[in-house]
Amino acid sequence: MISLIPSLSQIPAMVFGINLNGPEYEARLKRPFAPPTASLKEIHDAVPKHLLKKNSLKAAAYVLRDIIFTLLLFYFASLIGPWAEADFGGYVTSGSYKILVKSALWLSYYWVQGLVWAGIFCLGHDAGHGTLFESNRLNNIVGFVLHTWLLIPYYAWRSTHHAHHKATASIERDENYVPYTRSEYNLPDEKKATKFDCAEVFEETPIYTLLRMFVMQGFGWWVYLTRNTMGSKMYPPGTNHFNPDSPLFKKEQRKSIIISNIALAAMSVILMYAGPGLFLRYYFVPYLLTNHWIVMFTYLHHSDPTIPHYRRAEWSFLRGAAATVDRPLLGWMGRFFFHNISHDHVAHHFFIKAPFYNGPQITNAIKTVLKEDYNYDSTPTFYALYRSFTQCLFIEEEGDIIFYKNKHGVAARELQQSAMKDIRESGWNPEAQDSDITFPKLD
């Protein structure tokens, strides 16, 4: 049954006459897609080499900063109860107002601590890439400790995340946010399908959509780790990040997976020892918010109606790296707390070993080469999340360059056939386009 209730994505325009899509997004909608023609050499030559060098003191300062923030926020939270008992210095004596102020202080703690811990995830992420310190051993120690604090299996995540960077936007080989196909929803063949066929599968009330989004944002990180949901289709059902014998890992990585599991068990024991009161008040709610931010920015890096995915014949590292989106998530707060992970994600995919604090300068450099192939979206990020969640639903079984389709079975963009013809006639091949790329080995 087709819902008569308008989609939440339509409400701002219907009620206020406002289009919340960023101008960059609107420009991509109007422009048929052609793959980028720049070369990796051009992109690499545009970036000054000093921006790729690590500064261990600066990295240590960022790590120390986030640890200090965490401890100060713990201390702040420990004072909320005594402040309330003391009537907040005599300024708030009414019972109802005391409850209101106390609740506001706890909410402030949860919000800021969630941001700080999402930043700690980002620092562990950079350690996993070896971009914090010159010593790989020190990188792994720091990343291991930071991610274990957040109950993340550092070595397991590091393995699949490196694989993701090697095959970004590849339908066959990418490890994260791989689109579902038409057949996985049991939809009729594209030539026979109607809008009603898609509506029957995807139509739902906005409230139900928000409920599903809540589940994804709150628990999607753990669903991915335990079930490989939206991970690579090359792995069998039941694949997860905790089994040392999982096909996700090479034989020589299995000992490190066991180490990650032991560390998670030890961290869980510590949290249990703290007791349910301390655990729920100080750790659990910020932890849920941290998971939300992790899912939000990673999902939006690679899920957008205007951004392509590639099958084997058309995929290259360069094309995959360019098929990501920079977003000003939370404005200055996102840049400050999340260490540029959302603002400069395109640069990160092109320069995996570059330190995050040089991300803004690297972004400015590669924009001069990629030009309109650089993807940025100033759309308010929560709206962009809803837009992608409701419009990035499935892809077709056929086609080597494909876009997500919405609940009506319609893609937001189409290929510029003339440009594709020129690229093929030029003798393009992925090996030639990626000839300048090398990947660091895990150790």
Buried (B, 14 or more C-beta within 10 A) or exposed (E): EEEEEEBBBEBBEEEEEEEBBBEBBBEBEEEEBBBBBBBBEBBBEBBEEEBBEBBBEEBBEBBEEBBEBBEEBBEBBEEBEEBBEEBBEEEBEEEEEBEEBBEEBBEBBBBBBBBBBBBBBBBBBBBBBBBBBEEBEBBBEBBBBBBBBBBBBBBBBBBBBBBBBBBBBBBEBBBBBBBBBBEEEEBEEEEEEEEEBBBEBBBBEBEEBEEEBEEBBBBBBBBBBBBBEBBBBEBEEEBBBBBBEBEBBEEEBBEBBBBBBEBBEEBEEEBEEBEEEBBEBBBBBBBBBBBBBBBBBBBBBBBBBBBBBBBEEBBBBBBBBBBBBBBBBBEEEBBEBBBBBBBBBBBBBBBBBBBBBBBBBBBEBBBEBBEEBBBBBBBBBEBBBBBBBBBBBBBBEEBBBBBBBBBBBEBBBEBBEEBBEEBEEEEBEBEEBBEBBEEEEBE
